[in-house]
Amino acid sequence: MTISVHSIFSRGHPKIIPPLVTRIEQARQDWLNAYSLFNAVPNDPSSVDYTIFLINAYERRYMDLIKQARQDGIRYSPWEVPPEE
């Protein structure tokens, strides 16, 4: 059975968000923040290399969590629009 993140909430009856969904959103934010950091680092080769390492690490963590969610039957998209009732 596939569970949409938006189906976790029903009008008037909020349910608990699975911890995995929270971890996915945090990983996505970390990944986006690493990209912002890349644009702000000085033109120092070691700083650039470190920031690229962070981007790759956060991307990998995000993708691994998405894969785990799919295996658990949770569909996650930060851009998904909840269906109208």
C-alpha positions in Angstrom: 0.0 0.0 0.0 1.4 3.4 -1.0 0.9 6.3 1.4 1.1 9.9 0.2 2.6 12.4 2.6 -0.5 14.5 2.1 -2.8 11.6 2.9 -1.2 11.5 6.3 -3.3 14.5 7.3 -7.1 14.3 7.0 -9.1 17.4 7.6 -9.8 17.8 11.2 -7.9 14.7 12.2 -4.2 15.3 12.0 -2.1 12.1 12.3 1.5 11.8 13.4 4.1 12.5 10.6 6.3 9.4 10.3 9.9 10.2 11.5 11.2 9.1 8.1 9.3 12.0 6.4 10.8 14.4 8.8 14.3 13.0 8.2 13.8 13.3 4.4 12.7 16.9 4.6 15.8 17.7 6.9 18.1 16.0 4.4 16.6 18.0 1.6 17.1 21.2 3.5 20.7 20.3 4.3 21.3 19.6 0.6 19.9 22.9 -0.5 21.9 24.7 2.2 25.1 23.1 1.0 24.4 24.6 -2.5 23.9 28.0 -0.9 27.1 27.6 1.0 28.9 26.7 -2.3 27.8 30.1 -3.7 29.2 31.9 -0.6 32.6 30.2 -0.1 35.7 32.1 -1.0 37.6 31.1 -4.1 39.9 28.9 -2.1 40.4 25.4 -3.6 40.1 23.6 -0.2 36.9 25.4 0.7 35.4 24.6 -2.7 36.4 20.9 -2.5 34.9 20.7 1.0 31.7 22.3 -0.1 31.4 19.9 -3.1 32.0 17.0 -0.7 29.1 18.3 1.5 26.8 18.6 -1.5 27.5 15.1 -2.6 27.1 13.7 0.9 23.8 15.4 1.6 22.5 14.4 -1.9 23.4 10.8 -1.2 21.7 10.9 2.2 18.6 12.4 0.7 18.4 9.9 -2.1 19.0 7.0 0.3 16.1 8.2 2.5 13.8 8.6 -0.5 14.7 5.0 -1.5 13.9 3.8 2.0 10.6 5.6 2.0 9.6 4.0 -1.3 10.5 0.6 0.1 8.2 1.4 3.1 5.4 2.4 0.7 5.6 6.2 1.5 5.5 8.5 -1.5 7.3 11.8 -0.7 7.5 14.9 -2.8 8.0 18.4 -1.3 6.1 19.7 -4.4 3.1 17.4 -4.2 -0.2 19.2 -4.0 -2.8 17.6 -1.6 -5.9 16.3 -3.4 -9.0 18.4 -3.0 -11.8 16.8 -1.0 
